[in-house]
Every structure is written in structure tokens, then in C-alpha cells.
Amino acid sequence: MGKLGSVIYRQTDGGSDNDAIVTHVFHWLLVHMGVVEKVVWIRLKSKHSHNIADRVFSMIKEKLWGQRGGGPGCAAPFDFEAIVKEALASQNGTVELAWQLANFDW
């Protein structure tokens, strides 16, 4: 078993930017370096619908920039959690953020 388990699932849009050589190398490195044993990569079709995801991003954008395109923004990445929780406070369920930080020296 790899350091993060045996299988990791990754879902991306189907655009050419996600099908770049860097993405394929990243997946290969995860397996080659023993981080996981297998990567299952789900690429969504072009023009797919996000539905709930689009609504969530719209709510967050409203907190950051407002309807007129101006607003406080986000001064630091870790301030983003409070902004997301405030934006989604009216929704059912809980808010959980997972930070995925990586530094690759290509």
C-alpha cells in the first residue's frame, strides 16, 4: 500500500489543459514514487454540467467580489476557509476544506 493508500481518485474537466503532459507525469510520479499504487482519473466530457458546483462557486465569488465586480477579495489562502463558510452558511450540511499543497521543481 502506498503512503496515501492503494488508490487515489482524481476528477478533472475534460479540457486540453488537463490533458497536458504535466498532468500525465504527475499521475505517473504518484505511482512511481510510492505515494499510491493506482490513480483512477475521471475526465468529464466537454460541456458537462456542474449544477451544485456552479452554484457553490457563484456564492463564494459573490462574497469575494460582489455583483459589481469589486470587493475585499482574499488576502491569504488560509483566510479562504472563513469566506467559504460564510458564503455557504445558508446551505444544508457542513463545510469541509481539504488543502492540497504541492511544490514541484520541474
Order of alpha helices (4+ residues) and beta strands (2+ residues): beta-alpha-beta-alpha-alpha
